[in-house]
């Protein structure tokens, strides 16, 4: 009776002997960090509604429209959590992408202009009240102030619809009656001035 000799154990490179005695090691994968941010102690995905709103507000912060204090107050972020938010890599990538989108769409310029425009009435009021100002400048300042105070009034008249009523007297009759009512567009009335009532 002949016996076959037992195979010698593999003495080569570890991990390449895939025999029954030496199974291959499980593959190791580097786990990608979650695209989340912690707000009020809750992990919020960046692609959720709240996460996207937070990314937009962080973009406004980067554009100097919102301050750090405004964002921290709005989302109730403590000092230690704010340091974690600043170091969040996926959030930085999302904010960069949102800033680029806002720049290309013109949203960033519109909002920055709106922030600057808020200062205009105070400056115009200063011109209007300055006793040394040229009367022509005072008149122009008052016109601009009035226009700024009445923004949106013209749109109210445009929102009125036109009504058309059509009456058909049956399939055998070609007779139809149509009534059209187009409401008159009246300019908004100026509120009565207190000095005019005397």
C-alpha positions as semicolon CSV with decimal commas, in nm:
position;residue;x (nm);y (nm);z (nm)
1;X;0,000;0,000;0,000
2;X;0,139;0,333;-0,104
3;X;0,070;0,657;0,077
4;X;0,082;0,997;-0,079
5;X;0,292;1,245;0,111
6;X;0,113;1,537;0,272
7;X;0,157;1,868;0,091
8;X;0,399;2,106;0,247
9;X;0,254;2,429;0,384
10;X;0,294;2,726;0,156
11;X;0,600;2,924;0,252
12;X;0,563;3,208;0,000
13;X;0,399;3,549;0,029
14;X;0,135;3,567;0,303
15;X;-0,216;3,614;0,172
16;X;-0,157;3,429;-0,156
17;X;-0,208;3,077;-0,022
18;X;-0,580;3,030;-0,073
19;X;-0,599;2,674;0,043
20;X;-0,847;2,548;0,304
21;X;-0,600;2,595;0,587
22;X;-0,524;2,957;0,498
23;X;-0,836;3,147;0,380
24;X;-0,781;3,494;0,229
25;X;-0,818;3,786;0,469
26;X;-1,141;3,987;0,441
27;X;-1,108;4,296;0,221
28;X;-1,051;4,615;0,412
29;X;-1,246;4,920;0,297
30;X;-1,200;5,273;0,407
31;X;-1,539;5,405;0,505
32;X;-1,630;5,743;0,363
33;X;-1,744;5,993;0,629
34;X;-2,113;6,063;0,627
35;X;-2,220;6,385;0,459
36;X;-2,392;6,511;0,773
37;X;-2,375;6,807;1,006
38;X;-2,476;6,811;1,373
39;X;-2,741;7,077;1,443
40;X;-2,903;7,100;1,787
41;X;-2,749;6,763;1,875
42;X;-2,908;6,586;1,575
43;X;-2,715;6,446;1,278
44;X;-2,869;6,614;0,974
45;X;-2,784;6,485;0,622
46;X;-2,661;6,764;0,395
47;X;-2,897;6,655;0,116
48;X;-3,208;6,691;0,339
49;X;-3,423;7,006;0,338
50;X;-3,271;7,136;0,662
51;X;-2,921;7,039;0,549
52;X;-2,959;7,223;0,216
53;X;-3,097;7,530;0,396
54;X;-2,797;7,521;0,628
55;X;-2,559;7,494;0,329
56;X;-2,730;7,796;0,168
57;X;-2,695;7,998;0,488
58;X;-2,329;7,897;0,518
59;X;-2,282;8,017;0,160
60;X;-2,435;8,352;0,257
61;X;-2,192;8,357;0,551
62;X;-1,901;8,303;0,315
63;X;-2,032;8,586;0,094
64;X;-2,048;8,815;0,403
65;X;-2,429;8,843;0,387
66;X;-2,479;8,649;0,714
67;X;-2,244;8,671;1,010
68;X;-2,124;8,376;1,218
69;X;-2,340;8,498;1,506
70;X;-2,654;8,502;1,288
71;X;-2,603;8,142;1,177
72;X;-2,520;8,022;1,526
73;X;-2,830;8,192;1,664
74;X;-3,057;8,065;1,386
75;X;-2,947;7,702;1,422
76;X;-2,870;7,717;1,797
77;X;-2,506;7,607;1,755
78;X;-2,278;7,615;2,059
79;X;-1,913;7,721;2,046
80;X;-1,780;7,363;2,049
81;X;-2,030;7,248;1,785
82;X;-1,937;7,552;1,571
83;X;-1,572;7,439;1,574
84;X;-1,686;7,095;1,452
85;X;-1,897;7,258;1,179
86;X;-1,598;7,459;1,057
87;X;-1,386;7,141;1,031
88;X;-1,657;6,940;0,845
89;X;-1,502;6,851;0,506
90;X;-1,820;6,743;0,320
91;X;-1,991;7,062;0,438
92;X;-1,707;7,274;0,297
93;X;-1,738;7,097;-0,039
94;X;-2,116;7,152;-0,040
95;X;-2,073;7,521;0,053
96;X;-1,817;7,570;-0,226
97;X;-2,057;7,413;-0,476
98;X;-2,348;7,628;-0,352
99;X;-2,138;7,946;-0,365
100;X;-2,046;7,870;-0,725
101;X;-2,413;7,806;-0,814
102;X;-2,525;8,128;-0,644
103;X;-2,254;8,328;-0,822
104;X;-2,341;8,191;-1,167
105;X;-2,718;8,232;-1,118
106;X;-2,680;8,589;-0,987
107;X;-2,844;8,512;-0,651
108;X;-2,532;8,619;-0,460
109;X;-2,517;8,957;-0,636
110;X;-2,892;9,017;-0,590
111;X;-2,882;8,944;-0,217
112;X;-2,566;9,150;-0,164
113;X;-2,730;9,440;-0,350
114;X;-3,041;9,407;-0,134
115;X;-2,827;9,427;0,181
116;X;-2,660;9,742;0,052
117;X;-2,990;9,893;-0,064
118;X;-3,124;9,881;0,291
119;X;-2,878;10,164;0,371
120;X;-3,011;10,386;0,089
121;X;-3,323;10,527;0,263
122;X;-3,117;10,647;0,559
123;X;-2,869;10,818;0,326
124;X;-3,151;10,973;0,120
125;X;-3,320;11,088;0,440
126;X;-2,996;11,256;0,543
127;X;-2,988;11,444;0,211
128;X;-3,352;11,543;0,255
129;X;-3,295;11,681;0,606
130;X;-2,962;11,851;0,533
131;X;-3,021;12,230;0,537
132;X;-2,713;12,285;0,320
133;X;-2,822;12,039;0,049
134;X;-2,916;12,165;-0,296
135;X;-3,298;12,184;-0,337
136;X;-3,273;11,976;-0,654
137;X;-3,095;11,700;-0,459
138;X;-3,366;11,714;-0,193
139;X;-3,637;11,671;-0,457
140;X;-3,455;11,377;-0,616
141;X;-3,403;11,219;-0,272
142;X;-3,773;11,253;-0,190
143;X;-3,867;11,093;-0,526
144;X;-3,636;10,800;-0,460
145;X;-3,769;10,758;-0,107
146;X;-4,127;10,761;-0,233
147;X;-4,041;10,502;-0,501
148;X;-3,868;10,283;-0,242
149;X;-4,164;10,309;-0,005
150;X;-4,410;10,212;-0,281
151;X;-4,230;9,905;-0,421
152;X;-4,486;9,646;-0,527
153;X;-4,786;9,881;-0,561
154;X;-4,783;9,858;-0,942
155;X;-4,803;9,479;-0,928
156;X;-5,137;9,487;-0,743
157;X;-5,317;9,638;-1,040
158;X;-5,155;9,392;-1,280
159;X;-5,287;9,096;-1,081
160;X;-5,653;9,176;-1,168
161;X;-5,789;8,924;-1,416
162;X;-6,004;8,979;-1,721
163;X;-6,338;8,791;-1,716
164;X;-6,509;8,653;-2,028
165;X;-6,857;8,497;-2,004
166;X;-6,972;8,310;-2,313
167;X;-7,328;8,171;-2,351
168;X;-7,397;7,908;-2,617
169;X;-7,765;7,853;-2,708
170;X;-7,729;7,488;-2,805
171;X;-7,565;7,268;-3,068
172;X;-7,815;7,360;-3,343
173;X;-7,782;7,734;-3,295
174;X;-7,488;7,939;-3,413
175;X;-7,597;8,220;-3,187
176;X;-7,366;8,308;-2,896
177;X;-7,350;8,593;-2,650
178;X;-7,021;8,695;-2,495
179;X;-6,966;8,940;-2,215
180;X;-6,620;9,073;-2,136
181;X;-6,538;9,253;-1,816
182;X;-6,199;9,414;-1,792
183;X;-6,167;9,576;-1,446
184;X;-6,024;9,926;-1,466
185;X;-5,667;9,958;-1,354
186;X;-5,652;10,244;-1,111
187;X;-5,330;10,371;-0,965
188;X;-5,311;10,324;-0,589
189;X;-5,431;10,625;-0,398
190;X;-5,182;10,823;-0,199
191;X;-5,260;10,825;0,170
192;X;-5,385;11,160;0,287
193;X;-5,106;11,374;0,420
194;X;-5,160;11,509;0,771
195;X;-5,077;11,862;0,657
196;X;-5,335;11,846;0,376
197;X;-5,619;11,790;0,625
198;X;-5,579;12,133;0,789
